[in-house]
Amino acid sequence: SNEGKFLYDIGIEGPGKLRCPTGLAIDKFNNLLVSDCEGGNVKVFTLEGKFINSIEGQATEFQIPWAVDVSNAGQVFISDVGKHCVHVFE
């Protein structure tokens, strides 16, 4: 809350369960993107915590997605410390 009161947890159970969240960003659709280095994916949630989807199994599979960021133009950048690169998505 605005007063700093705890509201809720995200990613603690179900298909959106996070194993080792290491980075997060808000995309152009106002979704929360969370890199999960042990899960090998980036999970997408609403800001209220509802799991939407995972970014995984793409042409470039992640090894250890560490951080995620979004540009002003809406591109998503995911650093992958396992592959020593940054994956870029539109």
C-alpha positions as CSV (number, residue, x, y, z in Angstrom):
1,S,0.0,0.0,0.0
2,N,1.0,3.6,-0.1
3,E,1.8,3.4,3.6
4,G,4.2,0.5,3.2
5,K,1.7,-2.2,4.4
6,F,2.2,-5.7,3.1
7,L,-0.3,-6.6,0.4
8,Y,0.3,-10.1,-1.1
9,D,2.9,-12.5,-2.5
10,I,3.3,-13.4,-6.1
11,G,4.6,-16.7,-7.5
12,I,4.4,-18.9,-4.4
13,E,2.2,-21.7,-5.9
14,G,0.6,-23.1,-9.0
15,P,1.8,-22.9,-12.5
16,G,3.3,-19.4,-11.8
17,K,5.4,-20.7,-8.9
18,L,8.9,-19.1,-8.9
19,R,11.9,-21.1,-7.9
20,C,14.6,-18.4,-7.8
21,P,13.3,-15.0,-8.9
22,T,16.3,-12.7,-9.7
23,G,14.9,-9.7,-11.6
24,L,11.7,-8.0,-12.6
25,A,10.3,-5.3,-14.8
26,I,6.9,-3.9,-15.9
27,D,6.2,-4.3,-19.7
28,K,4.2,-2.0,-22.0
29,F,1.0,-3.9,-21.2
30,N,1.5,-3.2,-17.4
31,N,2.4,-6.8,-16.7
32,L,5.0,-7.9,-14.2
33,L,7.9,-9.9,-15.8
34,V,10.0,-11.9,-13.4
35,S,13.2,-13.7,-14.4
36,D,13.4,-17.1,-12.7
37,C,17.0,-18.3,-12.9
38,E,16.3,-21.9,-11.6
39,G,13.1,-22.2,-13.6
40,G,14.9,-21.2,-16.8
41,N,12.2,-18.9,-17.9
42,V,10.6,-15.5,-17.4
43,K,7.1,-15.6,-15.9
44,V,4.4,-13.0,-16.7
45,F,1.9,-11.9,-14.0
46,T,-0.7,-9.2,-13.7
47,L,0.2,-6.5,-11.1
48,E,-2.4,-8.2,-8.9
49,G,-0.4,-11.4,-9.0
50,K,-2.4,-13.5,-11.4
51,F,-0.1,-15.8,-13.5
52,I,-0.5,-15.2,-17.2
53,N,2.2,-17.1,-19.1
54,S,5.9,-18.0,-19.2
55,I,8.5,-16.9,-21.8
56,E,10.3,-20.1,-22.5
57,G,11.0,-22.7,-25.2
58,Q,11.6,-19.9,-27.7
59,A,14.0,-20.3,-30.6
60,T,16.6,-19.2,-28.1
61,E,16.1,-21.3,-25.0
62,F,17.3,-19.7,-21.8
63,Q,19.9,-21.3,-19.6
64,I,20.0,-19.0,-16.6
65,P,17.8,-15.9,-17.1
66,W,19.1,-13.5,-14.5
67,A,17.5,-10.1,-15.1
68,V,14.8,-8.6,-17.3
69,D,14.2,-5.0,-18.4
70,V,11.9,-3.2,-20.8
71,S,12.8,-0.3,-23.1
72,N,10.7,2.8,-23.7
73,A,9.8,1.3,-27.1
74,G,8.5,-1.9,-25.4
75,Q,11.4,-4.3,-26.3
76,V,12.1,-6.9,-23.6
77,F,15.8,-7.5,-22.7
78,I,16.6,-10.7,-20.7
79,S,20.2,-11.2,-19.6
80,D,21.2,-14.9,-19.6
81,V,24.3,-15.6,-17.5
82,G,24.4,-19.3,-18.7
83,K,24.6,-18.3,-22.4
84,H,26.6,-15.1,-21.7
85,C,24.2,-13.0,-23.7
86,V,21.2,-10.7,-23.7
87,H,18.0,-12.0,-25.5
88,V,15.9,-9.3,-27.1
89,F,12.1,-9.6,-27.8
90,E,9.5,-7.4,-29.3
